[in-house]
Amino acid sequence: MVDGQITTLTKANKSSQSLRTTVPMGIIKQFGLKEGDRLKWRLDVKDNKLVIVIEPIKVVKAESR
């Protein structure tokens, strides 16, 4: 498990209230993430703390023939 990495939130774009961050390289390598993959976000409460669970969803690209 990767622990203690800190990333910075930035605005996704000027017209949105969404924020974006960088996925740390250790997490990218651990889950084999690639550009275009998706992340499913879920919020849980455990021991009176907010826990964010992020599930990688791999995107399978169609092979060109």
N, C-alpha and C positions, 0 to 999 in steps of 0.2 A: 504494500500500500504506500502510495506517495503521501508524504505528510509535510505540512508547513510551507507549501509554496504559495506565494502571494502574487496576484495579478491585479492590474488596474482596469477599472471600467471606463469606457469612453462612449460618447454618443454614437449610435448606429448611423444616424444621418441627421441633418438639420431639421427635418420636418417630423421626426418621430421622438417619442419619449423612451423608446427602447435603448438599452445599453448593450455594449459588446465587450468581450474580454478575450484574451489569448489563452488557449489551452496549453498548459505546460508540456514541454517535450517528453517528460517522463510518462505522462498520461497518454500522449499520442503513441509512444512506443509500446506501452503496456497493453493497450487495446488495439493496436494496429490501425489507428485512425488515418483516414485519407481525406483530402479535400472533397467536399460534397457529401460526406457522411453526415448523419443527423444525430442530434442528442435529444433524448426525452428527459424532461425535468419533472421531478416529483418532490414535494415538500412533506416531511414527516416531523413529528415531535418525539424526541427520545430523551429521557432523563431531564425533562424541562428545558431542552435545547432544541432549536430549529435545526433540522438535518436536511440538507439538500442532496437528493439522490439523482444522479445523472446516468442514464442508460444509453450507451452507444447503439445506434441503429445503422448497420452497414448498408450502403447503397451499392447494389450490384449493377454494374454498367453492362449493357448489352454489347456483345462482341460484334464488330463489323465483319461482314462477309465479303 
